[in-house]
Amino acid sequence: MAINNRVDKEELINNYNDTLKNNATFRKLIKTIDVKPKIAMKYTSSLEETTEELKNCKDCPGLIYCKNRLEGHIFYPAVNRKQLIFSYVPCHYTKEQQKAEAEKKTRDKDIFNANFKEVDITDKKRVKVIKWLKEFCDSYNKNGSFKGLYLHGNFGCGKTYLISALFNELSKKRVSIEIVYYPELLRDIKNDFDTYGDRIDYLENVDLLLIDDIGAEKVTEWSRDEILGTILQKRMNNYKTTFFTSNLNMEELERHLRISSYSDDEIKARRIIERIKQLTVDMELISENRRK
């Protein structure tokens, strides 16, 4: 019995040492969690599973391509005295998604409750924008042709809230409205492509559309030309009023929309900007960060 135990222990040590020698990711993992060899070698197979999942994550382009056992998570160890405790921890894509969902809940609540009565009018930097929005509210007729607003400025200054207050007011007059957080819209379309046609058709024809936080998305030819370009062109053709919020002015947005320095990309980015200019009045709002 003692001989068998000795053989098992030697096999355990040899297996651990061989893995340590031949697997760079395994070595890095052992160093990262700072575990003693006599503890780590008891969990060699589980640690190998962790290294495989880490390799999967290294070049993973997104959650829908996840190869790990639990989508969006890594089987990862933590040292607890003289043992390793393994659990599934979220990868960076899952963390980003969780953060976006938390922000969406806050944003949706703010949008739903936005109204002109709660708007701070003591900040002189906001007066010009508020005046424009109230004049728009008084004069808007969905059967007419009205330019929307391209409202850009610093983070958290209330751009989305102000336009949401306008939309909520006009919705009382049976005006159809839609507010889309642009990076999230692109994610949703990718994740549920079967609804692509219906969703784009709706965004092309709703009376008032706010494309919120344009410029915060990762630009691809598909997102720029097939999604944004299509929506804007149809809304121009149908005389539908469109609003935008962004942390970028139009020059910065144009640079953002250029995927490369090739002339074709520059032309396509310029085409998007020209459509935005046709649809909107350009205004800047620089004010205190109200999300502090």
C-alpha positions in Angstrom: 0.0 0.0 0.0 2.9 2.3 0.9 4.5 1.5 -2.5 1.3 2.4 -4.4 1.0 5.7 -2.5 4.6 6.5 -3.3 4.1 5.7 -7.0 0.9 7.9 -7.0 2.8 10.8 -5.4 5.7 10.5 -7.9 3.2 10.4 -10.8 1.5 13.5 -9.4 4.8 15.3 -9.2 5.9 14.2 -12.6 2.6 15.2 -14.2 2.8 18.6 -12.6 6.4 19.2 -13.5 5.8 18.1 -17.1 2.9 20.5 -17.4 4.8 23.3 -15.8 7.7 22.7 -18.3 5.7 22.5 -21.5 2.8 24.9 -20.9 3.7 28.6 -20.7 0.1 29.6 -19.9 0.1 27.1 -17.0 3.4 28.6 -15.6 1.9 32.1 -15.8 -1.2 31.0 -14.0 0.8 29.4 -11.2 2.8 32.6 -10.8 -0.3 34.8 -10.9 -2.2 33.0 -8.2 1.0 32.6 -6.2 0.4 29.1 -5.0 3.0 26.7 -3.6 3.9 23.7 -5.8 2.9 21.2 -3.2 -0.6 22.6 -3.2 -0.9 23.3 -7.0 0.2 19.8 -8.0 -2.9 18.3 -6.3 -5.1 20.3 -8.8 -3.0 19.9 -12.0 -6.0 18.7 -14.1 -8.3 21.5 -12.9 -5.5 24.1 -13.5 -5.0 22.7 -17.0 -8.7 23.3 -17.6 -8.3 26.9 -16.5 -5.3 27.4 -18.8 -7.4 26.0 -21.7 -10.2 28.5 -21.0 -7.7 31.3 -20.7 -6.3 30.4 -24.1 -9.9 30.5 -25.5 -10.3 34.0 -24.0 -7.1 35.4 -25.4 -8.3 35.9 -29.0 -12.0 35.7 -28.4 -13.9 38.4 -30.4 -17.0 38.3 -28.3 -19.5 36.4 -26.2 -21.2 34.7 -29.0 -17.9 33.0 -30.0 -17.1 31.8 -26.4 -15.7 28.3 -26.3 -15.6 27.9 -22.5 -17.8 25.5 -20.6 -19.9 28.3 -19.1 -20.4 31.1 -21.7 -18.7 34.3 -20.7 -17.0 32.8 -17.7 -13.6 31.3 -16.8 -13.1 28.3 -14.5 -10.6 30.1 -12.2 -8.9 29.2 -8.9 -8.5 31.1 -5.7 -6.1 30.1 -2.9 -7.8 29.3 0.4 -5.3 28.2 3.0 -3.9 24.9 1.8 -6.3 24.3 -1.0 -7.6 25.8 -4.3 -11.2 26.8 -4.7 -12.4 26.9 -8.3 -15.4 29.0 -9.4 -16.7 30.5 -12.6 -15.7 34.2 -12.8 -17.0 36.6 -15.6 -14.7 37.4 -18.5 -14.2 41.0 -19.5 -17.0 40.8 -22.1 -19.4 39.6 -19.5 -18.3 42.4 -17.1 -18.8 45.0 -19.9 -22.3 43.5 -20.5 -23.2 43.6 -16.8 -21.9 47.2 -16.6 -23.9 48.2 -19.7 -27.1 46.5 -18.3 -26.7 48.4 -14.9 -26.2 51.7 -16.8 -29.2 50.9 -19.0 -31.5 50.5 -16.0 -30.4 53.9 -14.7 -30.6 55.5 -18.1 -34.1 54.0 -18.8 -35.4 55.3 -15.5 -34.0 58.8 -16.2 -35.5 58.7 -19.7 -38.9 57.5 -18.6 -39.2 60.2 -15.9 -37.6 63.1 -17.8 -39.7 66.3 -18.0 -39.2 70.0 -18.5 -40.5 70.8 -15.0 -37.4 69.1 -13.5 -34.9 70.7 -15.9 -32.4 72.9 -14.1 -32.6 76.3 -15.7 -30.2 78.1 -13.4 -27.2 76.9 -15.4 -26.7 79.7 -18.0 -24.7 77.2 -20.2 -27.9 75.3 -20.8 -30.3 78.1 -21.5 -29.7 78.2 -25.3 -30.4 74.5 -25.7 -33.4 74.5 -23.4 -34.9 77.5 -25.3 -34.4 75.7 -28.6 -36.1 72.5 -27.3 -39.1 74.4 -25.9 -39.6 76.3 -29.2 -39.4 73.1 -31.1 -42.0 71.5 -28.7 -44.4 74.4 -29.3 -44.0 74.4 -33.1 -43.6 70.7 -33.9 -46.2 69.1 -36.2 -45.5 65.5 -37.3 -47.0 66.3 -40.7 -44.4 69.0 -41.3 -40.6 68.9 -42.0 -38.6 69.8 -38.9 -34.9 69.5 -38.3 -33.8 67.7 -35.1 -30.8 68.5 -33.0 -27.2 67.2 -33.0 -26.4 67.9 -29.4 -22.8 67.3 -28.4 -20.8 68.1 -25.3 -19.0 66.7 -22.2 -19.9 63.5 -20.5 -22.9 63.6 -18.1 -24.1 67.2 -18.8 -27.7 66.1 -19.4 -27.9 65.9 -23.2 -30.0 62.8 -23.2 -32.2 64.0 -20.3 -33.1 67.2 -22.1 -34.1 65.6 -25.4 -36.0 62.8 -23.5 -38.0 65.6 -21.7 -38.9 66.9 -25.1 -39.9 63.5 -26.4 -42.0 62.7 -23.3 -43.8 66.0 -23.8 -44.5 65.4 -27.5 -45.6 61.8 -26.8 -48.7 63.2 -25.1 -49.7 64.6 -28.5 -49.8 61.1 -30.0 -46.4 61.5 -31.6 -44.5 58.2 -31.9 -41.0 58.4 -30.3 -38.0 56.1 -30.0 -34.8 56.6 -28.0 -32.0 54.1 -28.9 -28.7 53.9 -27.2 -26.6 53.4 -30.3 -23.9 51.0 -29.1 -26.6 48.8 -27.5 -28.7 48.9 -30.7 -25.8 47.5 -32.7 -25.3 44.7 -30.1 -29.0 43.8 -30.1 -29.2 43.6 -33.9 -26.1 41.3 -33.9 -27.5 39.1 -31.2 -31.0 38.8 -32.9 -30.4 39.3 -36.6 -33.8 37.7 -37.4 -35.5 40.9 -36.3 -33.1 43.1 -38.3 -35.6 44.0 -41.1 -38.5 44.9 -38.8 -36.3 46.9 -36.4 -34.6 49.0 -39.1 -38.0 49.6 -40.8 -39.4 50.9 -37.5 -36.4 53.2 -36.9 -36.7 54.6 -40.4 -40.3 55.6 -39.9 -40.9 56.5 -36.2 -41.9 60.2 -35.9 -39.1 61.3 -33.6 -35.9 59.3 -33.2 -33.1 60.0 -30.8 -29.8 58.1 -31.6 -28.1 58.4 -28.2 -24.4 58.5 -27.7 -23.3 58.1 -31.3 -19.5 57.9 -31.4 -19.3 55.5 -28.5 -19.7 52.5 -30.7 -17.0 50.4 -32.3 -17.1 51.3 -36.0 -17.3 48.7 -38.7 -18.4 49.0 -42.3 -21.6 47.1 -41.4 -22.5 49.4 -38.5 -21.7 52.6 -40.4 -23.0 51.8 -43.9 -25.6 49.2 -43.5 -27.2 50.3 -40.2 -26.6 54.0 -39.6 -26.4 55.0 -43.3 -29.6 53.2 -44.2 -31.6 54.6 -41.3 -30.4 58.2 -41.9 -31.1 58.0 -45.7 -34.6 56.7 -45.3 -35.4 59.3 -42.6 -34.2 62.0 -44.9 -36.3 60.7 -47.7 -39.4 60.4 -45.4 -38.9 63.8 -43.8 -38.6 62.3 -40.3 -37.1 64.3 -37.5 -34.0 62.9 -36.0 -32.0 63.8 -32.9 -28.5 62.8 -31.8 -26.4 63.1 -28.7 -22.6 62.6 -28.6 -19.5 63.4 -26.7 -18.0 64.2 -30.1 -18.5 67.2 -32.3 -19.1 66.6 -36.0 -15.5 66.8 -37.0 -14.5 64.4 -34.3 -17.4 62.1 -35.3 -16.3 62.1 -38.9 -12.8 61.0 -37.8 -14.3 58.3 -35.6 -16.3 57.0 -38.6 -13.2 56.6 -40.7 -12.1 53.0 -40.3 -9.0 53.6 -42.3 -7.2 56.3 -44.2 -8.3 55.0 -47.6 -10.2 57.6 -49.6 -13.2 55.3 -49.9 -13.6 55.2 -46.1 -13.2 59.0 -45.9 -16.0 59.4 -48.5 -18.3 57.1 -46.6 -17.7 58.8 -43.3 -18.3 62.2 -44.9 -21.5 60.9 -46.4 -22.8 60.0 -42.9 -21.9 63.5 -41.6 -23.6 65.2 -44.5 -26.8 63.2 -43.8 -26.6 64.3 -40.1 -26.2 67.9 -41.2 -29.2 67.6 -43.4 -31.3 66.2 -40.5 -30.2 68.4 -37.6 -29.1 71.7 -36.1 -25.7 71.5 -34.6 -25.5 72.7 -30.9 -22.9 72.3 -28.1 -23.6 71.8 -24.4 -20.7 72.1 -22.0 -21.9 71.9 -18.4 -21.1 70.2 -15.1 -21.2 66.5 -14.9 -24.6 65.7 -13.3 -23.8 62.0 -12.9 -21.2 62.6 -10.1 
